[in-house]
Amino acid sequence: MAMVFWAHVAFDGALHCEGADRLALYRHRHALDALAQRLGLPRLDAMVDTTDLRFNFGELDVPDDDPNAAMLVNGVWCDAERALLLFEGLDAALDGEATLDAKARLAVREELQGVLDFLRPRAIDGARFNLAVVM
C-alpha cells in the first residue's frame, strides 16, 4: 500500500476532503519543497499532516463519534490562501524544474491542477488547508 496525499480544507468547524490520491505530489514532495523555497513561496512541508497516519499506527485514538473532529483538532493546518499561493506558484514554475523528468512533471502538474480546482473555491478568509498523508 502506497502513501499518498489527500487535500483537506477546514472551515467553520467542518472538514472538506478532496479524497483523490495524490501519489505524484507525495513522491516528489522534496523536489517541490525545494522549488518552493527557491521561489520564496510558502513551504510545502509546513502543510503536511500525519494525523491519519498516526491513527493507523495506533499513536492516536480515533474517536468513535466523529473522526473528523479529531483531524480538525490534532491536524497540522495552514492558511488556505497561503496554500493557494504555493500551488499556483509551483504550477507556474514547474516546467523549469530540472530535478523532475518530463513524466514526473506531467504527473505532478495533473495533480497540482486537481488540488487547485479543489482549493480555489474554498480558499476564503479563515479557511485552513493541509495535505494529509494517508495509506
C-alpha positions in Angstrom: 0.0 0.0 0.0 1.5 3.3 -1.1 1.3 6.5 0.9 -0.3 9.5 -0.8 -1.6 12.9 0.0 -5.2 13.9 0.3 -6.1 17.6 0.2 -8.3 18.9 3.1 -9.8 22.3 3.8 -11.2 23.2 7.2 -13.7 26.0 7.6 -16.2 26.9 10.3 -15.7 23.6 12.1 -16.2 21.4 9.1 -13.7 19.3 7.2 -13.8 19.1 3.4 -11.8 16.3 1.9 -10.9 16.1 -1.8 -10.5 12.4 -1.5 -8.2 11.9 -4.6 -4.9 10.1 -4.1 -2.1 12.5 -4.9 0.8 10.0 -5.4 3.0 12.2 -7.6 2.8 15.1 -5.1 3.8 12.7 -2.3 6.6 11.1 -4.2 8.1 14.4 -5.4 7.4 16.4 -2.3 11.0 17.1 -1.5 11.8 18.4 -5.0 8.6 20.6 -4.8 9.5 21.9 -1.4 13.0 22.8 -2.7 11.4 24.6 -5.7 9.1 26.5 -3.4 12.0 27.5 -1.2 13.9 28.8 -4.2 10.9 30.7 -5.4 10.3 32.3 -1.9 6.9 30.5 -1.7 5.4 29.0 1.4 6.9 25.6 2.3 5.1 22.5 1.3 6.3 20.6 4.3 4.6 23.1 6.6 1.2 21.9 5.1 1.8 18.1 5.5 -0.3 16.5 8.2 0.3 13.0 9.5 -2.7 12.7 11.8 -4.4 10.0 9.7 -1.1 8.0 9.6 -0.8 8.3 13.4 -4.3 7.0 13.8 -3.4 4.0 11.5 -0.3 3.2 13.6 -2.2 3.4 16.8 -0.4 6.5 18.1 -3.7 8.4 18.4 -7.1 7.1 19.3 -9.8 7.6 16.7 -13.0 8.9 18.4 -16.0 6.8 17.6 -18.4 9.7 17.4 -16.5 12.0 14.9 -13.1 11.1 13.5 -13.2 14.4 11.5 -13.3 16.4 14.8 -10.0 14.7 15.8 -8.4 15.7 12.5 -9.6 19.3 13.0 -8.1 19.4 16.5 -4.9 17.3 16.0 -4.1 18.1 12.4 -1.4 20.4 11.0 -3.1 23.3 9.2 -2.0 26.4 7.3 -3.9 29.3 5.9 -5.7 28.2 2.7 -4.7 31.4 0.9 -1.0 30.6 1.6 -1.6 27.1 0.2 -3.2 28.6 -2.9 -0.2 30.9 -3.4 2.1 27.9 -3.1 0.3 25.6 -5.6 -0.2 28.4 -8.1 3.5 29.3 -7.9 4.6 25.6 -8.2 2.3 25.1 -11.2 3.7 28.3 -12.9 7.3 27.3 -12.3 7.1 23.5 -12.8 8.3 23.4 -16.5 11.7 24.8 -15.4 12.2 22.3 -12.6 15.2 20.3 -13.7 15.1 17.8 -10.9 11.9 16.2 -12.3 11.9 14.4 -15.6 9.1 15.1 -18.2 6.9 12.2 -17.0 7.1 13.3 -13.4 6.4 16.9 -14.3 3.3 15.8 -16.2 2.0 13.7 -13.3 2.8 16.5 -10.8 1.1 19.1 -13.0 -2.1 17.0 -13.3 -2.2 16.6 -9.5 -1.5 20.3 -8.9 -4.4 21.2 -11.2 -6.7 18.8 -9.2 -5.6 20.4 -5.9 -6.1 23.9 -7.3 -9.5 23.0 -8.6 -10.5 21.8 -5.1 -8.8 24.6 -3.2 -9.6 27.8 -5.3 -13.3 28.0 -4.3 -12.5 27.1 -0.7 -9.6 29.5 -0.1 -11.7 32.0 1.7 -10.9 34.1 4.7 -10.5 31.9 7.7 -10.2 28.6 5.8 -7.3 26.3 6.6 -5.6 23.7 4.4 -3.5 20.6 4.7 -2.1 17.7 2.7 -2.8 14.6 4.8 -0.5 11.6 4.4 -2.8 8.6 4.0 -2.1 5.0 3.1 
